[in-house]
């Protein structure tokens, strides 16, 4: 998978698990909502500095945005 698409999927997944809209992530990261949208669609190629801003806003290490492994599913306990 293209790295831009992977980053976009990771940003979107983490943002949604936080219950945030793109507007909320934009506010927290200091980026514009349309830029967030472009990143999530894989249409934008964010710089390392932008990845750091997003990671800080989302409360994850920057590497989490680059992770190509599928997200782990929560285990169900009986």
PyMOL Python script that loads the backbone (N, CA, C, O; Angstrom):
from pymol import cmd

cmd.read_pdbstr("""\
ATOM      1  N   UNK A   1       0.844  -1.176   0.000  1.00  0.00           N
ATOM      2  CA  UNK A   1       0.000   0.000   0.000  1.00  0.00           C
ATOM      3  C   UNK A   1       0.889   1.239   0.000  1.00  0.00           C
ATOM      4  O   UNK A   1       1.940   1.264   0.641  1.00  0.00           O
ATOM      5  N   UNK A   2       0.460   2.249  -0.715  1.00  0.00           N
ATOM      6  CA  UNK A   2       1.156   3.531  -0.764  1.00  0.00           C
ATOM      7  C   UNK A   2       1.266   4.113   0.649  1.00  0.00           C
ATOM      8  O   UNK A   2       0.294   4.077   1.404  1.00  0.00           O
ATOM      9  N   UNK A   3       2.416   4.640   1.010  1.00  0.00           N
ATOM     10  CA  UNK A   3       2.646   5.141   2.370  1.00  0.00           C
ATOM     11  C   UNK A   3       1.705   6.294   2.704  1.00  0.00           C
ATOM     12  O   UNK A   3       1.277   6.426   3.850  1.00  0.00           O
ATOM     13  N   UNK A   4       1.374   7.134   1.712  1.00  0.00           N
ATOM     14  CA  UNK A   4       0.441   8.238   1.985  1.00  0.00           C
ATOM     15  C   UNK A   4      -0.934   7.712   2.358  1.00  0.00           C
ATOM     16  O   UNK A   4      -1.584   8.245   3.258  1.00  0.00           O
ATOM     17  N   UNK A   5      -1.377   6.675   1.674  1.00  0.00           N
ATOM     18  CA  UNK A   5      -2.674   6.074   2.008  1.00  0.00           C
ATOM     19  C   UNK A   5      -2.625   5.422   3.385  1.00  0.00           C
ATOM     20  O   UNK A   5      -3.583   5.511   4.153  1.00  0.00           O
ATOM     21  N   UNK A   6      -1.510   4.768   3.697  1.00  0.00           N
ATOM     22  CA  UNK A   6      -1.367   4.120   5.000  1.00  0.00           C
ATOM     23  C   UNK A   6      -1.398   5.149   6.126  1.00  0.00           C
ATOM     24  O   UNK A   6      -2.076   4.953   7.134  1.00  0.00           O
ATOM     25  N   UNK A   7      -0.668   6.233   5.954  1.00  0.00           N
ATOM     26  CA  UNK A   7      -0.683   7.302   6.958  1.00  0.00           C
ATOM     27  C   UNK A   7      -2.099   7.845   7.108  1.00  0.00           C
ATOM     28  O   UNK A   7      -2.574   8.056   8.224  1.00  0.00           O
ATOM     29  N   UNK A   8      -2.765   8.068   5.990  1.00  0.00           N
ATOM     30  CA  UNK A   8      -4.131   8.584   6.032  1.00  0.00           C
ATOM     31  C   UNK A   8      -5.085   7.668   6.764  1.00  0.00           C
ATOM     32  O   UNK A   8      -5.903   8.123   7.563  1.00  0.00           O
ATOM     33  N   UNK A   9      -4.982   6.374   6.494  1.00  0.00           N
ATOM     34  CA  UNK A   9      -5.841   5.409   7.186  1.00  0.00           C
ATOM     35  C   UNK A   9      -5.550   5.391   8.680  1.00  0.00           C
ATOM     36  O   UNK A   9      -6.468   5.308   9.495  1.00  0.00           O
ATOM     37  N   UNK A  10      -4.276   5.467   9.038  1.00  0.00           N
ATOM     38  CA  UNK A  10      -3.909   5.472  10.461  1.00  0.00           C
ATOM     39  C   UNK A  10      -4.417   6.727  11.164  1.00  0.00           C
ATOM     40  O   UNK A  10      -4.942   6.646  12.275  1.00  0.00           O
ATOM     41  N   UNK A  11      -4.266   7.878  10.530  1.00  0.00           N
ATOM     42  CA  UNK A  11      -4.760   9.124  11.126  1.00  0.00           C
ATOM     43  C   UNK A  11      -6.270   9.029  11.324  1.00  0.00           C
ATOM     44  O   UNK A  11      -6.789   9.358  12.391  1.00  0.00           O
ATOM     45  N   UNK A  12      -6.964   8.579  10.288  1.00  0.00           N
ATOM     46  CA  UNK A  12      -8.425   8.475  10.367  1.00  0.00           C
ATOM     47  C   UNK A  12      -8.865   7.489  11.450  1.00  0.00           C
ATOM     48  O   UNK A  12      -9.782   7.778  12.219  1.00  0.00           O
ATOM     49  N   UNK A  13      -8.219   6.341  11.510  1.00  0.00           N
ATOM     50  CA  UNK A  13      -8.581   5.318  12.490  1.00  0.00           C
ATOM     51  C   UNK A  13      -8.368   5.824  13.918  1.00  0.00           C
ATOM     52  O   UNK A  13      -9.237   5.666  14.775  1.00  0.00           O
ATOM     53  N   UNK A  14      -7.221   6.424  14.163  1.00  0.00           N
ATOM     54  CA  UNK A  14      -6.924   6.916  15.510  1.00  0.00           C
ATOM     55  C   UNK A  14      -7.859   8.072  15.867  1.00  0.00           C
ATOM     56  O   UNK A  14      -8.351   8.155  16.992  1.00  0.00           O
ATOM     57  N   UNK A  15      -8.096   8.954  14.912  1.00  0.00           N
ATOM     58  CA  UNK A  15      -9.007  10.079  15.152  1.00  0.00           C
ATOM     59  C   UNK A  15     -10.397   9.573  15.519  1.00  0.00           C
ATOM     60  O   UNK A  15     -11.016  10.075  16.457  1.00  0.00           O
ATOM     61  N   UNK A  16     -10.883   8.588  14.786  1.00  0.00           N
ATOM     62  CA  UNK A  16     -12.223   8.052  15.059  1.00  0.00           C
ATOM     63  C   UNK A  16     -12.296   7.328  16.395  1.00  0.00           C
ATOM     64  O   UNK A  16     -13.318   7.396  17.078  1.00  0.00           O
ATOM     65  N   UNK A  17     -11.222   6.633  16.779  1.00  0.00           N
ATOM     66  CA  UNK A  17     -11.249   5.963  18.085  1.00  0.00           C
ATOM     67  C   UNK A  17     -11.308   6.989  19.214  1.00  0.00           C
ATOM     68  O   UNK A  17     -11.785   6.682  20.307  1.00  0.00           O
ATOM     69  N   UNK A  18     -10.832   8.194  18.959  1.00  0.00           N
ATOM     70  CA  UNK A  18     -10.915   9.274  19.946  1.00  0.00           C
ATOM     71  C   UNK A  18     -12.287   9.954  19.919  1.00  0.00           C
ATOM     72  O   UNK A  18     -12.612  10.756  20.794  1.00  0.00           O
ATOM     73  N   UNK A  19     -13.086   9.619  18.895  1.00  0.00           N
ATOM     74  CA  UNK A  19     -14.398  10.243  18.759  1.00  0.00           C
ATOM     75  C   UNK A  19     -14.328  11.672  18.243  1.00  0.00           C
ATOM     76  O   UNK A  19     -15.240  12.467  18.471  1.00  0.00           O
ATOM     77  N   UNK A  20     -13.242  11.996  17.547  1.00  0.00           N
ATOM     78  CA  UNK A  20     -13.032  13.354  17.050  1.00  0.00           C
ATOM     79  C   UNK A  20     -13.464  13.491  15.599  1.00  0.00           C
ATOM     80  O   UNK A  20     -13.361  12.550  14.812  1.00  0.00           O
ATOM     81  N   UNK A  21     -13.944  14.670  15.263  1.00  0.00           N
ATOM     82  CA  UNK A  21     -14.184  15.029  13.869  1.00  0.00           C
ATOM     83  C   UNK A  21     -12.863  15.544  13.284  1.00  0.00           C
ATOM     84  O   UNK A  21     -11.900  15.786  14.012  1.00  0.00           O
ATOM     85  N   UNK A  22     -12.838  15.704  11.972  1.00  0.00           N
ATOM     86  CA  UNK A  22     -11.652  16.302  11.354  1.00  0.00           C
ATOM     87  C   UNK A  22     -11.448  17.722  11.875  1.00  0.00           C
ATOM     88  O   UNK A  22     -10.315  18.171  12.049  1.00  0.00           O
ATOM     89  N   UNK A  23     -12.543  18.415  12.120  1.00  0.00           N
ATOM     90  CA  UNK A  23     -12.474  19.784  12.649  1.00  0.00           C
ATOM     91  C   UNK A  23     -11.790  19.805  14.021  1.00  0.00           C
ATOM     92  O   UNK A  23     -10.971  20.681  14.298  1.00  0.00           O
ATOM     93  N   UNK A  24     -12.129  18.838  14.873  1.00  0.00           N
ATOM     94  CA  UNK A  24     -11.511  18.773  16.205  1.00  0.00           C
ATOM     95  C   UNK A  24     -10.019  18.471  16.110  1.00  0.00           C
ATOM     96  O   UNK A  24      -9.213  19.072  16.820  1.00  0.00           O
ATOM     97  N   UNK A  25      -9.653  17.532  15.225  1.00  0.00           N
ATOM     98  CA  UNK A  25      -8.236  17.229  15.046  1.00  0.00           C
ATOM     99  C   UNK A  25      -7.507  18.445  14.484  1.00  0.00           C
ATOM    100  O   UNK A  25      -6.380  18.736  14.886  1.00  0.00           O
ATOM    101  N   UNK A  26      -8.136  19.142  13.572  1.00  0.00           N
ATOM    102  CA  UNK A  26      -7.527  20.349  13.011  1.00  0.00           C
ATOM    103  C   UNK A  26      -7.250  21.367  14.112  1.00  0.00           C
ATOM    104  O   UNK A  26      -6.171  21.958  14.156  1.00  0.00           O
ATOM    105  N   UNK A  27      -8.208  21.571  14.990  1.00  0.00           N
ATOM    106  CA  UNK A  27      -8.032  22.526  16.091  1.00  0.00           C
ATOM    107  C   UNK A  27      -6.896  22.091  17.008  1.00  0.00           C
ATOM    108  O   UNK A  27      -6.040  22.899  17.368  1.00  0.00           O
ATOM    109  N   UNK A  28      -6.888  20.816  17.385  1.00  0.00           N
ATOM    110  CA  UNK A  28      -5.879  20.308  18.322  1.00  0.00           C
ATOM    111  C   UNK A  28      -4.471  20.321  17.728  1.00  0.00           C
ATOM    112  O   UNK A  28      -3.492  20.515  18.449  1.00  0.00           O
ATOM    113  N   UNK A  29      -4.371  20.115  16.413  1.00  0.00           N
ATOM    114  CA  UNK A  29      -3.053  20.036  15.770  1.00  0.00           C
ATOM    115  C   UNK A  29      -2.583  21.365  15.191  1.00  0.00           C
ATOM    116  O   UNK A  29      -1.406  21.518  14.865  1.00  0.00           O
ATOM    117  N   UNK A  30      -3.491  22.324  15.061  1.00  0.00           N
ATOM    118  CA  UNK A  30      -3.125  23.599  14.452  1.00  0.00           C
ATOM    119  C   UNK A  30      -3.076  23.553  12.938  1.00  0.00           C
ATOM    120  O   UNK A  30      -2.526  24.454  12.304  1.00  0.00           O
ATOM    121  N   UNK A  31      -3.647  22.507  12.351  1.00  0.00           N
ATOM    122  CA  UNK A  31      -3.685  22.362  10.897  1.00  0.00           C
ATOM    123  C   UNK A  31      -5.092  22.685  10.398  1.00  0.00           C
ATOM    124  O   UNK A  31      -6.038  22.721  11.185  1.00  0.00           O
ATOM    125  N   UNK A  32      -5.230  22.918   9.107  1.00  0.00           N
ATOM    126  CA  UNK A  32      -6.542  23.211   8.532  1.00  0.00           C
ATOM    127  C   UNK A  32      -7.310  21.912   8.298  1.00  0.00           C
ATOM    128  O   UNK A  32      -6.716  20.881   7.984  1.00  0.00           O
ATOM    129  N   UNK A  33      -8.632  21.969   8.452  1.00  0.00           N
ATOM    130  CA  UNK A  33      -9.461  20.778   8.288  1.00  0.00           C
ATOM    131  C   UNK A  33      -9.311  20.171   6.894  1.00  0.00           C
ATOM    132  O   UNK A  33      -9.278  18.948   6.761  1.00  0.00           O
ATOM    133  N   UNK A  34      -9.221  20.998   5.857  1.00  0.00           N
ATOM    134  CA  UNK A  34      -9.094  20.455   4.506  1.00  0.00           C
ATOM    135  C   UNK A  34      -7.750  19.748   4.314  1.00  0.00           C
ATOM    136  O   UNK A  34      -7.648  18.808   3.526  1.00  0.00           O
ATOM    137  N   UNK A  35      -6.726  20.200   5.032  1.00  0.00           N
ATOM    138  CA  UNK A  35      -5.425  19.527   4.973  1.00  0.00           C
ATOM    139  C   UNK A  35      -5.526  18.157   5.640  1.00  0.00           C
ATOM    140  O   UNK A  35      -4.982  17.177   5.132  1.00  0.00           O
ATOM    141  N   UNK A  36      -6.220  18.087   6.777  1.00  0.00           N
ATOM    142  CA  UNK A  36      -6.456  16.805   7.457  1.00  0.00           C
ATOM    143  C   UNK A  36      -7.194  15.865   6.511  1.00  0.00           C
ATOM    144  O   UNK A  36      -6.838  14.693   6.388  1.00  0.00           O
ATOM    145  N   UNK A  37      -8.216  16.379   5.846  1.00  0.00           N
ATOM    146  CA  UNK A  37      -8.986  15.573   4.901  1.00  0.00           C
ATOM    147  C   UNK A  37      -8.088  15.022   3.796  1.00  0.00           C
ATOM    148  O   UNK A  37      -8.179  13.845   3.447  1.00  0.00           O
ATOM    149  N   UNK A  38      -7.228  15.867   3.251  1.00  0.00           N
ATOM    150  CA  UNK A  38      -6.311  15.432   2.198  1.00  0.00           C
ATOM    151  C   UNK A  38      -5.347  14.360   2.670  1.00  0.00           C
ATOM    152  O   UNK A  38      -5.037  13.428   1.927  1.00  0.00           O
ATOM    153  N   UNK A  39      -4.874  14.486   3.898  1.00  0.00           N
ATOM    154  CA  UNK A  39      -3.988  13.466   4.469  1.00  0.00           C
ATOM    155  C   UNK A  39      -4.742  12.155   4.596  1.00  0.00           C
ATOM    156  O   UNK A  39      -4.234  11.105   4.203  1.00  0.00           O
ATOM    157  N   UNK A  40      -5.957  12.207   5.147  1.00  0.00           N
ATOM    158  CA  UNK A  40      -6.732  10.982   5.356  1.00  0.00           C
ATOM    159  C   UNK A  40      -7.088  10.292   4.043  1.00  0.00           C
ATOM    160  O   UNK A  40      -7.223   9.069   4.012  1.00  0.00           O
ATOM    161  N   UNK A  41      -7.240  11.045   2.969  1.00  0.00           N
ATOM    162  CA  UNK A  41      -7.542  10.464   1.661  1.00  0.00           C
ATOM    163  C   UNK A  41      -6.289   9.983   0.932  1.00  0.00           C
ATOM    164  O   UNK A  41      -6.385   9.342  -0.115  1.00  0.00           O
ATOM    165  N   UNK A  42      -5.115  10.291   1.482  1.00  0.00           N
ATOM    166  CA  UNK A  42      -3.866   9.908   0.825  1.00  0.00           C
ATOM    167  C   UNK A  42      -3.502  10.839  -0.308  1.00  0.00           C
ATOM    168  O   UNK A  42      -2.632  10.523  -1.120  1.00  0.00           O
ATOM    169  N   UNK A  43      -4.162  11.994  -0.372  1.00  0.00           N
ATOM    170  CA  UNK A  43      -3.916  12.955  -1.439  1.00  0.00           C
ATOM    171  C   UNK A  43      -2.800  13.938  -1.090  1.00  0.00           C
ATOM    172  O   UNK A  43      -2.232  14.571  -1.980  1.00  0.00           O
ATOM    173  N   UNK A  44      -2.485  14.069   0.189  1.00  0.00           N
ATOM    174  CA  UNK A  44      -1.440  14.986   0.638  1.00  0.00           C
ATOM    175  C   UNK A  44      -0.249  14.184   1.132  1.00  0.00           C
ATOM    176  O   UNK A  44      -0.390  13.055   1.603  1.00  0.00           O
ATOM    177  N   UNK A  45       0.921  14.786   1.018  1.00  0.00           N
ATOM    178  CA  UNK A  45       2.155  14.147   1.448  1.00  0.00           C
ATOM    179  C   UNK A  45       2.713  14.952   2.627  1.00  0.00           C
ATOM    180  O   UNK A  45       3.530  15.852   2.433  1.00  0.00           O
ATOM    181  N   UNK A  46       2.269  14.624   3.858  1.00  0.00           N
ATOM    182  CA  UNK A  46       2.664  15.443   5.006  1.00  0.00           C
ATOM    183  C   UNK A  46       4.158  15.333   5.313  1.00  0.00           C
ATOM    184  O   UNK A  46       4.777  14.285   5.126  1.00  0.00           O
ATOM    185  N   UNK A  47       4.711  16.435   5.785  1.00  0.00           N
ATOM    186  CA  UNK A  47       6.117  16.456   6.192  1.00  0.00           C
ATOM    187  C   UNK A  47       6.268  15.753   7.540  1.00  0.00           C
ATOM    188  O   UNK A  47       5.283  15.446   8.212  1.00  0.00           O
ATOM    189  N   UNK A  48       7.497  15.511   7.912  1.00  0.00           N
ATOM    190  CA  UNK A  48       7.779  14.911   9.218  1.00  0.00           C
ATOM    191  C   UNK A  48       7.254  15.819  10.328  1.00  0.00           C
ATOM    192  O   UNK A  48       6.728  15.334  11.329  1.00  0.00           O
ATOM    193  N   UNK A  49       7.391  17.117  10.157  1.00  0.00           N
ATOM    194  CA  UNK A  49       6.891  18.066  11.162  1.00  0.00           C
ATOM    195  C   UNK A  49       5.380  17.972  11.317  1.00  0.00           C
ATOM    196  O   UNK A  49       4.864  18.037  12.433  1.00  0.00           O
ATOM    197  N   UNK A  50       4.672  17.819  10.212  1.00  0.00           N
ATOM    198  CA  UNK A  50       3.211  17.685  10.261  1.00  0.00           C
ATOM    199  C   UNK A  50       2.830  16.372  10.932  1.00  0.00           C
ATOM    200  O   UNK A  50       1.891  16.333  11.727  1.00  0.00           O
ATOM    201  N   UNK A  51       3.549  15.298  10.621  1.00  0.00           N
ATOM    202  CA  UNK A  51       3.270  14.016  11.277  1.00  0.00           C
ATOM    203  C   UNK A  51       3.457  14.140  12.787  1.00  0.00           C
ATOM    204  O   UNK A  51       2.683  13.572  13.557  1.00  0.00           O
ATOM    205  N   UNK A  52       4.477  14.878  13.210  1.00  0.00           N
ATOM    206  CA  UNK A  52       4.714  15.092  14.640  1.00  0.00           C
ATOM    207  C   UNK A  52       3.565  15.875  15.267  1.00  0.00           C
ATOM    208  O   UNK A  52       3.114  15.534  16.360  1.00  0.00           O
ATOM    209  N   UNK A  53       3.090  16.906  14.599  1.00  0.00           N
ATOM    210  CA  UNK A  53       1.956  17.693  15.107  1.00  0.00           C
ATOM    211  C   UNK A  53       0.710  16.820  15.245  1.00  0.00           C
ATOM    212  O   UNK A  53       0.004  16.893  16.251  1.00  0.00           O
ATOM    213  N   UNK A  54       0.444  15.999  14.235  1.00  0.00           N
ATOM    214  CA  UNK A  54      -0.718  15.106  14.284  1.00  0.00           C
ATOM    215  C   UNK A  54      -0.577  14.087  15.404  1.00  0.00           C
ATOM    216  O   UNK A  54      -1.517  13.855  16.163  1.00  0.00           O
ATOM    217  N   UNK A  55       0.599  13.481  15.504  1.00  0.00           N
ATOM    218  CA  UNK A  55       0.829  12.473  16.539  1.00  0.00           C
ATOM    219  C   UNK A  55       0.668  13.076  17.931  1.00  0.00           C
ATOM    220  O   UNK A  55       0.047  12.469  18.804  1.00  0.00           O
ATOM    221  N   UNK A  56       1.218  14.256  18.138  1.00  0.00           N
ATOM    222  CA  UNK A  56       1.081  14.925  19.437  1.00  0.00           C
ATOM    223  C   UNK A  56      -0.382  15.198  19.750  1.00  0.00           C
ATOM    224  O   UNK A  56      -0.835  14.967  20.871  1.00  0.00           O
ATOM    225  N   UNK A  57      -1.118  15.687  18.766  1.00  0.00           N
ATOM    226  CA  UNK A  57      -2.535  15.988  18.971  1.00  0.00           C
ATOM    227  C   UNK A  57      -3.332  14.725  19.283  1.00  0.00           C
ATOM    228  O   UNK A  57      -4.251  14.746  20.102  1.00  0.00           O
ATOM    229  N   UNK A  58      -2.971  13.624  18.624  1.00  0.00           N
ATOM    230  CA  UNK A  58      -3.690  12.360  18.818  1.00  0.00           C
ATOM    231  C   UNK A  58      -3.196  11.578  20.033  1.00  0.00           C
ATOM    232  O   UNK A  58      -3.828  10.606  20.445  1.00  0.00           O
ATOM    233  N   UNK A  59      -2.081  11.994  20.600  1.00  0.00           N
ATOM    234  CA  UNK A  59      -1.549  11.315  21.773  1.00  0.00           C
ATOM    235  C   UNK A  59      -0.908   9.976  21.476  1.00  0.00           C
ATOM    236  O   UNK A  59      -0.975   9.049  22.284  1.00  0.00           O
ATOM    237  N   UNK A  60      -0.279   9.880  20.299  1.00  0.00           N
ATOM    238  CA  UNK A  60       0.403   8.644  19.906  1.00  0.00           C
ATOM    239  C   UNK A  60       1.824   8.988  19.464  1.00  0.00           C
ATOM    240  O   UNK A  60       2.098  10.138  19.121  1.00  0.00           O
ATOM    241  N   UNK A  61       2.732   8.008  19.468  1.00  0.00           N
ATOM    242  CA  UNK A  61       4.067   8.273  18.927  1.00  0.00           C
ATOM    243  C   UNK A  61       3.970   8.457  17.406  1.00  0.00           C
ATOM    244  O   UNK A  61       3.110   7.844  16.774  1.00  0.00           O
ATOM    245  N   UNK A  62       4.827   9.280  16.812  1.00  0.00           N
ATOM    246  CA  UNK A  62       4.764   9.502  15.368  1.00  0.00           C
ATOM    247  C   UNK A  62       4.814   8.215  14.548  1.00  0.00           C
ATOM    248  O   UNK A  62       4.190   8.130  13.490  1.00  0.00           O
ATOM    249  N   UNK A  63       5.543   7.225  15.022  1.00  0.00           N
ATOM    250  CA  UNK A  63       5.627   5.955  14.305  1.00  0.00           C
ATOM    251  C   UNK A  63       4.291   5.259  14.143  1.00  0.00           C
ATOM    252  O   UNK A  63       4.111   4.475  13.211  1.00  0.00           O
ATOM    253  N   UNK A  64       3.355   5.531  15.036  1.00  0.00           N
ATOM    254  CA  UNK A  64       2.028   4.913  14.936  1.00  0.00           C
ATOM    255  C   UNK A  64       1.308   5.349  13.666  1.00  0.00           C
ATOM    256  O   UNK A  64       0.455   4.624  13.155  1.00  0.00           O
ATOM    257  N   UNK A  65       1.649   6.526  13.158  1.00  0.00           N
ATOM    258  CA  UNK A  65       1.015   7.008  11.935  1.00  0.00           C
ATOM    259  C   UNK A  65       1.604   6.350  10.693  1.00  0.00           C
ATOM    260  O   UNK A  65       0.985   6.354   9.629  1.00  0.00           O
ATOM    261  N   UNK A  66       2.801   5.784  10.831  1.00  0.00           N
ATOM    262  CA  UNK A  66       3.471   5.121   9.710  1.00  0.00           C
ATOM    263  C   UNK A  66       3.281   3.609   9.721  1.00  0.00           C
ATOM    264  O   UNK A  66       3.645   2.931   8.760  1.00  0.00           O
ATOM    265  N   UNK A  67       2.723   3.084  10.783  1.00  0.00           N
ATOM    266  CA  UNK A  67       2.596   1.639  10.981  1.00  0.00           C
ATOM    267  C   UNK A  67       1.771   0.998   9.869  1.00  0.00           C
ATOM    268  O   UNK A  67       0.633   1.397   9.619  1.00  0.00           O
ATOM    269  N   UNK A  68       2.354   0.004   9.206  1.00  0.00           N
ATOM    270  CA  UNK A  68       1.670  -0.679   8.115  1.00  0.00           C
ATOM    271  C   UNK A  68       0.968  -1.950   8.561  1.00  0.00           C
ATOM    272  O   UNK A  68       0.269  -2.577   7.765  1.00  0.00           O
ATOM    273  N   UNK A  69       1.138  -2.346   9.821  1.00  0.00           N
ATOM    274  CA  UNK A  69       0.472  -3.562  10.285  1.00  0.00           C
ATOM    275  C   UNK A  69      -0.995  -3.260  10.564  1.00  0.00           C
ATOM    276  O   UNK A  69      -1.333  -2.151  10.977  1.00  0.00           O
ATOM    277  N   UNK A  70      -1.867  -4.238  10.341  1.00  0.00           N
ATOM    278  CA  UNK A  70      -3.286  -3.999  10.605  1.00  0.00           C
ATOM    279  C   UNK A  70      -3.518  -3.749  12.088  1.00  0.00           C
ATOM    280  O   UNK A  70      -2.824  -4.318  12.931  1.00  0.00           O
ATOM    281  N   UNK A  71      -4.494  -2.896  12.413  1.00  0.00           N
ATOM    282  CA  UNK A  71      -4.763  -2.641  13.834  1.00  0.00           C
ATOM    283  C   UNK A  71      -5.205  -3.911  14.536  1.00  0.00           C
ATOM    284  O   UNK A  71      -5.938  -4.723  13.971  1.00  0.00           O
ATOM    285  N   UNK A  72      -4.757  -4.076  15.764  1.00  0.00           N
ATOM    286  CA  UNK A  72      -5.149  -5.270  16.510  1.00  0.00           C
ATOM    287  C   UNK A  72      -6.593  -5.132  16.952  1.00  0.00           C
ATOM    288  O   UNK A  72      -7.062  -4.043  17.281  1.00  0.00           O
ATOM    289  N   UNK A  73      -7.281  -6.252  16.951  1.00  0.00           N
ATOM    290  CA  UNK A  73      -8.673  -6.264  17.377  1.00  0.00           C
ATOM    291  C   UNK A  73      -8.720  -6.612  18.852  1.00  0.00           C
ATOM    292  O   UNK A  73      -7.973  -7.471  19.318  1.00  0.00           O
ATOM    293  N   UNK A  74      -9.606  -5.939  19.593  1.00  0.00           N
ATOM    294  CA  UNK A  74      -9.708  -6.269  21.017  1.00  0.00           C
ATOM    295  C   UNK A  74     -10.152  -7.713  21.206  1.00  0.00           C
ATOM    296  O   UNK A  74     -10.987  -8.227  20.462  1.00  0.00           O
ATOM    297  N   UNK A  75      -9.583  -8.345  22.203  1.00  0.00           N
ATOM    298  CA  UNK A  75      -9.980  -9.721  22.491  1.00  0.00           C
ATOM    299  C   UNK A  75     -11.215  -9.714  23.364  1.00  0.00           C
ATOM    300  O   UNK A  75     -11.403  -8.828  24.198  1.00  0.00           O
ATOM    301  N   UNK A  76     -12.050 -10.708  23.162  1.00  0.00           N
ATOM    302  CA  UNK A  76     -13.266 -10.818  23.967  1.00  0.00           C
ATOM    303  C   UNK A  76     -13.014 -11.791  25.095  1.00  0.00           C
ATOM    304  O   UNK A  76     -12.490 -12.886  24.891  1.00  0.00           O
ATOM    305  N   UNK A  77     -13.396 -11.375  26.286  1.00  0.00           N
ATOM    306  CA  UNK A  77     -13.256 -12.257  27.436  1.00  0.00           C
ATOM    307  C   UNK A  77     -14.606 -12.873  27.740  1.00  0.00           C
ATOM    308  O   UNK A  77     -15.642 -12.221  27.605  1.00  0.00           O
ATOM    309  N   UNK A  78     -14.590 -14.136  28.151  1.00  0.00           N
ATOM    310  CA  UNK A  78     -15.840 -14.845  28.419  1.00  0.00           C
ATOM    311  C   UNK A  78     -16.453 -14.433  29.722  1.00  0.00           C
ATOM    312  O   UNK A  78     -17.512 -14.940  30.093  1.00  0.00           O
TER     313      UNK A  78
END
""", "prot")
cmd.dss("prot")
cmd.show_as("cartoon", "prot")
cmd.util.cbc("prot")
cmd.orient("prot")
